[in-house]
């Protein structure tokens, strides 16, 4: 798979307790455990949150741990996609959820999953 030819790019990155959530421009979300690489596994959450997207979203550079990962590599090596669901919520709720997620360096999907798991568990 060629990320440049197919234009599969990273749209956002969110961080959970044991994995990160990488939202693609296709609407799909990759769920990647921190054990994906040894540098990710040994990094603190603050180190992970210091990242930038590479080349308009073909990859991620984690600045404090000097680690690069790419969409193509993740899909090839791991490729764990989560299922997408459609739910209806009030617009003001979604605005508040998005603001909270942004403040906590989470994607909307990561926030909803985390909140749901904490409530259910």
Secondary structure, 3 states (H helix, E strand, C coil): CCHHHHCCCEEEEEECCCEEEEEECCCCEEEEEHHHCHHHHHCCHHHHHCEEEECCCCEEEECCCCEEEEHHHHHHHCCCECCCCCCCCCHHHHHHHHHHHHHCCCCHHHHHHHHHHHHHC
